[in-house]
């Protein structure tokens, strides 16, 4: 059996996913060796971080023997997020006690594409129940620790994946985003997180989540890994409700193309009137200055959006679909959900969804779609729009408490991510890049937003910033 060595562990920790796959392509390393190295790193670090809540090592070892060594991510260890995506034979609990015994009986479409790309599942990453938190502290599995500082949140809902990628457990892992859940933990943990355009990645066998508000992709440590993963999993199926335009080349190729002079806008004024941390503002302004030096036209532009009102409408809209989801799950579990099966916030969401009339729900959907048009129209003159990912540094552990029974009071705590959720509404691609560090040694993310369907420009500018403001040398205290 292959074994992990100190030399390979060093290479593994220093390499992104494409670099590891290249070693496999050249037959310098086998998929089995990479899997054993990932297992050793996870076993070393996970007791301190709790980022991986299902260890699927035997599945990974078996799959390593079957890998097509010419695949783009051949043999690269990978984590699937414990939310929604279905990998046959793996647990599928959504971090909910109600689903604690559920195991996936088939692959979702995106998992079929992940497998075709050569990625090797070694485990599933922690997430809050149903993903409805920008922290990762589920009652079922316990909290995930930020590898940069154990006292602050790693973010959520993809906090397990982002902590694992930052600490070098794996170079890439699945992430998903219903209101900032890729970008927020990417900022907290210092990794790269792209929320793609609406419809870019099919949700099959599901038809839709939150009327286009939910998105699936990944967290990585390099822009090129993100672009290559998008190449691997993107694409709509016939009948999908949203079909963004396709690029002329691969996103990996387009991410390397030097962008022409762009019209770039930025804002450091939150659209809900809250304050912004001076350190966060400083990193955004450094980003803007770098792009201005490189010859791009830059101007300040604040969003004419009532952030609080938009947030209330968006969160109200999601409640009815959450209640419907739990009704749909009843035959799978064998009984209806009860208050004791879920965390108090989730139960509050279910109850509100059940109490929402069909007329109100339709009106909420229409308001969200009007907001989508307004946001996209406002930003259409600009090639790229730059904001903070979070308005402040990561909150202390326990701040986003899912034992809260008042759903409005709980949702009101999400003000830090006011720059994130508007682009779940508008469907535009948005990426968080780890472009700064606070004086406390915590990463600070900057968000880049593009026009609908234009991941190419977002990735190209991201590559430019990766070269101008590099983050490669940064490693958290808890890492391989």
C-alpha positions in Angstrom: 0.0 0.0 0.0 1.2 3.5 -0.8 2.4 5.6 2.2 2.8 9.2 3.0 6.4 10.5 3.2 7.8 13.7 4.7 9.0 14.8 1.3 5.6 14.2 -0.4 3.8 15.9 2.5 5.9 19.1 1.9 5.1 19.0 -1.8 1.4 18.3 -1.0 1.2 21.3 1.3 3.0 23.7 -1.1 1.1 22.7 -4.3 -2.3 23.6 -5.7 -4.6 21.0 -7.2 -3.4 21.4 -10.8 0.3 21.1 -9.7 -0.5 17.8 -7.9 -2.4 16.5 -10.9 0.6 17.4 -13.1 2.7 15.1 -10.9 0.2 12.3 -11.5 0.2 13.1 -15.3 4.0 12.7 -15.3 3.7 9.6 -13.2 6.0 11.0 -10.6 3.3 10.5 -7.9 0.4 8.0 -7.9 -3.2 8.9 -6.9 -2.8 6.3 -4.1 0.2 8.2 -2.7 -1.7 11.5 -2.8 -4.7 9.9 -1.0 -2.5 8.5 1.8 -0.8 11.9 2.2 -4.2 13.6 2.5 -5.3 11.1 5.0 -2.2 11.6 7.1 -2.6 15.4 7.0 -6.3 15.2 7.9 -5.6 12.9 10.8 -2.9 15.2 12.1 -4.9 18.5 11.8 -8.6 17.6 12.0 -8.6 16.9 15.8 -7.8 20.6 16.2 -10.1 22.0 13.5 -13.1 19.7 13.0 -13.3 20.6 9.4 -13.9 17.0 8.2 -16.9 15.3 9.8 -17.0 12.2 7.6 -13.8 10.4 7.0 -14.3 8.4 3.8 -10.8 7.0 3.4 -11.7 3.6 2.1 -13.8 5.1 -0.6 -10.9 7.3 -1.5 -8.4 4.4 -1.6 -10.7 2.4 -3.8 -11.3 5.3 -6.2 -7.5 6.1 -6.4 -7.1 2.7 -8.0 -9.6 3.6 -10.8 -8.5 7.1 -11.7 -7.9 8.1 -15.3 -4.4 9.6 -14.9 -5.0 12.0 -17.8 -8.0 13.7 -16.2 -7.5 17.4 -15.3 -7.5 16.8 -11.5 -6.2 13.2 -11.7 -5.8 11.8 -8.2 -6.3 15.1 -6.3 -7.8 14.6 -2.8 -11.2 16.4 -2.4 -13.8 17.1 0.1 -17.6 17.3 -0.6 -19.5 19.7 1.5 -22.1 18.2 3.8 -25.0 19.9 2.1 -27.2 18.9 -0.8 -24.7 17.3 -3.2 -25.1 13.6 -3.4 -22.1 11.1 -3.7 -23.3 7.5 -3.8 -22.5 5.7 -0.6 -21.5 8.8 1.3 -23.6 10.3 4.2 -26.0 13.1 3.2 -27.2 14.7 6.4 -27.3 18.4 5.7 -25.8 18.5 9.3 -29.3 17.9 10.6 -30.2 15.2 13.2 -33.4 14.6 11.2 -31.2 13.2 8.4 -28.4 11.7 10.5 -28.9 8.2 9.1 -29.3 9.1 5.4 -26.8 7.8 2.9 -26.8 8.9 -0.8 -28.1 6.2 -3.1 -26.9 7.9 -6.3 -24.7 10.7 -7.6 -26.0 14.2 -8.4 -25.0 15.5 -11.8 -22.2 17.7 -10.4 -20.7 14.8 -8.6 -20.6 12.8 -11.8 -18.6 15.7 -13.3 -16.3 15.9 -10.3 -15.6 12.2 -10.7 -14.9 12.6 -14.4 -12.4 15.3 -13.6 -10.4 12.8 -11.5 -10.9 14.2 -8.1 -10.8 11.7 -5.2 -13.3 12.0 -2.3 -11.5 11.5 1.0 -14.2 13.0 3.3 -17.1 15.4 3.7 -16.6 18.9 5.2 -18.6 20.4 8.1 -21.4 22.8 7.5 -24.2 24.4 9.6 -27.6 22.8 9.5 -29.1 23.4 6.0 -26.3 25.9 5.4 -28.3 28.7 7.0 -25.4 30.4 8.9 -22.2 32.3 8.1 -20.5 30.4 10.8 -20.0 26.6 11.0 -21.2 25.4 14.4 -23.8 22.6 13.8 -25.2 20.9 16.9 -24.9 17.5 15.2 -21.2 17.7 14.4 -19.8 20.5 16.5 -18.0 23.7 15.5 -15.2 24.0 12.9 -12.2 26.0 14.1 -10.6 28.8 12.1 -7.0 27.7 11.4 -5.8 31.3 11.8 -7.4 31.9 15.2 -9.5 29.5 17.2 -11.5 32.3 18.8 -13.1 33.6 15.6 -15.4 31.9 13.1 -14.1 30.3 10.0 -17.3 31.5 8.4 -20.1 29.5 6.8 -21.8 27.8 5.5 -18.7 26.4 3.7 -16.6 26.8 6.8 -15.4 23.2 6.9 -14.2 23.3 3.3 -12.5 26.6 3.6 -10.7 25.7 6.9 -9.6 22.4 5.3 -8.2 24.1 2.2 -6.5 26.9 4.2 -4.8 24.4 6.5 -3.7 22.2 3.5 -5.8 19.2 4.4 -6.9 19.3 0.7 -6.1 21.7 -2.1 -9.7 22.0 -3.2 -13.1 21.2 -1.9 -16.8 21.8 -2.7 -18.5 25.0 -1.5 -22.0 26.4 -2.0 -23.5 29.8 -1.6 -27.1 30.9 -0.8 -26.2 34.3 0.8 -22.4 34.5 0.8 -21.6 31.0 1.9 -18.7 30.5 -0.5 -17.3 34.0 -0.2 -17.7 34.7 3.5 -15.7 31.7 4.7 -13.2 32.2 2.0 -12.6 35.7 3.4 -12.4 34.4 7.0 -9.9 31.6 6.1 -7.8 33.3 3.4 -8.7 31.2 0.4 -10.3 31.8 -3.1 -14.0 31.4 -3.4 -16.0 32.1 -6.6 -19.8 32.2 -6.6 -20.5 31.6 -10.3 -23.3 33.0 -12.5 -26.9 31.8 -11.9 -27.3 28.6 -13.8 -23.7 28.1 -14.5 -23.6 24.8 -12.7 -26.7 22.6 -13.0 -28.4 21.6 -9.8 -29.8 18.3 -11.2 -31.5 16.2 -10.1 -33.0 19.2 -8.3 -34.7 21.8 -10.5 -33.8 24.9 -8.6 -33.0 26.2 -5.1 -34.3 29.5 -3.9 -35.3 30.6 -7.4 -31.7 30.9 -8.5 -30.3 32.2 -5.2 -28.2 29.1 -4.4 -25.0 28.3 -6.2 -22.4 25.5 -6.1 -18.6 25.6 -6.8 -15.5 25.3 -4.7 -12.8 26.8 -2.5 -9.2 26.7 -3.5 -5.9 28.5 -2.8 -5.3 29.7 -6.4 -7.3 31.4 -9.1 -6.2 28.8 -11.7 -7.6 25.9 -9.6 -10.9 27.7 -9.4 -11.0 28.3 -13.2 -10.1 24.7 -13.9 -12.8 23.4 -11.5 -15.4 25.6 -13.2 -14.3 24.1 -16.5 -14.9 20.7 -15.0 -18.3 21.1 -13.5 -20.0 24.0 -15.5 -22.9 23.4 -17.8 -26.6 23.4 -17.9 -28.8 20.4 -18.8 -31.7 20.6 -21.2 -34.7 22.1 -19.3 -32.6 23.9 -16.6 -34.3 27.2 -15.7 -31.2 29.4 -16.2 -28.7 29.2 -19.0 -25.9 31.8 -18.9 -23.8 32.5 -22.1 -20.9 30.3 -22.7 -17.3 31.6 -23.2 -15.3 31.3 -26.4 -12.5 29.3 -24.6 -12.0 27.5 -21.3 -12.1 29.5 -18.2 -8.6 28.4 -17.3 -7.3 29.8 -20.6 -9.3 33.0 -20.2 -8.1 33.5 -16.6 -4.6 33.8 -17.9 -5.5 36.5 -20.5 -4.3 39.9 -19.6 -7.5 42.1 -19.4 -7.7 45.2 -21.6 -8.4 48.5 -20.0 -11.5 48.0 -17.9 -14.0 50.3 -16.3 -14.0 49.3 -12.6 -16.2 50.6 -9.8 -15.8 50.2 -6.1 -17.7 50.8 -2.9 -16.7 50.9 0.7 -20.2 52.2 1.8 -22.4 49.3 2.9 -25.9 49.5 1.4 -27.5 49.0 4.8 -25.8 52.0 6.5 -23.5 50.0 8.8 -19.9 50.9 9.6 -16.9 49.3 7.9 -13.8 48.3 9.7 -10.9 50.6 8.8 -8.6 47.6 8.2 -11.1 46.2 5.7 -11.5 49.5 4.0 -7.7 49.8 3.7 -7.3 46.5 1.9 -10.1 47.4 -0.6 -8.5 50.7 -1.3 -5.1 49.0 -1.8 -6.8 46.7 -4.3 -8.3 49.7 -6.2 -5.0 51.5 -6.2 -3.2 48.4 -7.7 -5.7 48.2 -10.5 -5.5 52.0 -11.2 -1.7 51.7 -11.4 -2.1 48.9 -14.0 -4.0 51.3 -16.2 -7.6 50.5 -15.5 -10.3 53.3 -15.1 -11.5 53.2 -11.5 -14.3 55.2 -9.9 -16.3 55.1 -6.7 -19.9 53.9 -7.0 -22.2 53.1 -4.1 -25.1 50.7 -4.6 -28.6 52.5 -4.5 -30.0 49.5 -2.6 -31.9 49.4 0.6 -29.9 46.4 2.0 -32.1 45.8 5.0 -35.3 45.7 3.0 -33.8 43.5 0.3 -32.5 41.1 3.0 -35.9 40.8 4.6 -37.6 40.0 1.3 -34.9 37.5 0.2 -35.0 35.6 3.6 -38.8 35.6 3.7 -38.8 34.1 0.2 -36.6 31.2 1.3 -38.8 30.1 4.1 -41.6 28.5 2.1 -39.1 26.5 0.0 -37.4 25.2 3.2 -40.7 24.1 4.6 -41.5 22.3 1.3 -38.1 20.6 1.4 -38.8 19.1 4.8 -42.1 17.8 3.6 -40.4 16.3 0.5 -37.9 14.6 2.9 -40.6 12.8 4.9 -40.7 9.6 2.7 -36.9 9.4 2.9 -36.8 9.6 6.7 -40.1 7.8 7.2 -41.8 10.4 9.4 -42.5 14.1 9.5 -39.9 16.5 11.0 -40.5 17.6 14.5 -39.2 20.5 16.6 -36.7 18.1 18.3 -35.2 17.0 15.0 -33.7 20.4 14.0 -32.0 23.4 15.5 -34.3 26.2 16.7 -33.5 28.6 13.8 -34.4 25.8 11.4 -37.7 25.2 13.1 -38.5 28.9 13.1 -37.8 28.9 9.3 -40.0 25.9 8.8 -42.9 27.4 10.8 -42.7 30.7 8.9 -42.7 28.9 5.6 -45.8 26.9 6.6 -47.5 30.0 7.6 -46.7 31.9 4.4 -49.6 32.3 2.0 -49.2 31.4 -1.6 -50.0 35.0 -2.5 -47.3 36.4 -0.2 -44.7 33.9 -1.5 -45.4 34.8 -5.1 -45.1 38.5 -4.2 -41.8 37.8 -2.5 -40.4 36.0 -5.6 -41.5 38.9 -7.8 -39.8 41.4 -5.5 -36.6 39.5 -5.5 -36.7 39.3 -9.3 -37.2 43.0 -9.5 -34.3 43.5 -7.2 -32.2 41.3 -9.4 -32.9 43.5 -12.4 -32.2 46.7 -10.4 -28.9 45.5 -9.1 -27.7 44.2 -12.5 -28.8 47.3 -14.3 -27.1 49.6 -11.8 -23.8 47.8 -12.3 -24.0 47.1 -16.0 -21.8 50.1 -17.0 -18.9 48.5 -15.1 -16.7 45.6 -16.1 -15.8 44.8 -12.5 -17.3 46.0 -9.2 -15.1 45.8 -6.1 -16.3 45.7 -2.5 -15.3 44.2 0.8 -16.4 40.6 1.2 -17.2 41.3 4.8 -17.6 44.7 6.3 -15.6 43.7 9.4 -13.2 41.1 10.7 -14.6 37.6 11.5 -17.0 37.5 14.5 -16.2 35.6 17.7 -17.2 32.0 17.9 -20.9 31.7 19.0 -22.0 35.0 17.5 -24.3 33.4 14.9 -26.2 31.2 17.3 -28.6 28.7 15.7 -30.3 28.1 19.1 -32.0 31.5 18.5 -35.8 31.0 18.2 -36.6 34.4 16.7 -35.8 34.1 13.0 -35.9 37.9 12.4 -33.5 38.6 15.2 -31.1 35.8 13.9 -31.2 37.0 10.3 -30.6 40.6 11.4 -27.1 39.5 12.6 -26.0 38.9 9.0 -25.3 42.6 8.4 -21.5 41.9 8.0 -22.3 40.1 4.7 -24.4 42.9 3.2 -22.1 43.1 0.2 -22.5 39.4 -0.5 -26.2 38.4 -0.7 -27.2 41.0 -3.4 -25.3 38.9 -6.0 -27.2 35.8 -5.0 -30.2 37.9 -5.9 -28.8 39.3 -9.2 -27.1 36.1 -10.4 -23.8 37.9 -11.2 -20.5 36.1 -10.6 -18.6 37.2 -7.5 -15.3 36.1 -6.1 -13.6 36.6 -2.7 -9.8 36.9 -2.9 -7.5 36.9 0.2 -5.8 40.2 -0.6 -5.0 41.4 2.9 -4.2 40.6 6.5 -5.4 42.3 9.6 -3.0 43.4 12.4 -4.5 40.5 14.4 -3.3 38.1 11.8 -6.7 37.3 10.3 -7.2 37.2 6.5 -9.3 40.0 4.8 -11.2 39.2 1.6 -12.0 41.5 -1.2 -14.9 40.8 -3.5 -14.9 41.2 -7.3 -18.2 41.1 -9.1 -18.7 40.8 -12.9 -21.6 41.1 -15.3 -23.9 38.1 -15.6 -22.2 35.3 -17.4 -18.8 37.0 -17.4 -16.8 34.8 -15.1 -13.9 35.3 -17.6 -13.3 38.9 -16.6 -13.7 38.2 -12.9 -11.1 35.4 -13.2 -8.7 37.4 -15.4 -8.7 40.3 -12.9 -8.3 37.9 -10.1 -5.2 36.4 -11.7 -3.8 39.9 -12.1 -4.3 40.7 -8.5 -2.9 37.3 -7.5 0.3 38.4 -9.2 0.2 42.0 -7.9 -0.9 41.2 -4.3 0.3 37.6 -3.8 -1.0 35.5 -0.9 0.8 32.2 -1.8 3.3 32.5 1.1 0.7 32.9 3.8 -0.1 29.9 6.0 -2.2 29.7 9.1 -0.7 28.6 12.4 -2.6 25.3 12.1 -1.5 23.9 8.8 0.5 21.1 7.2 
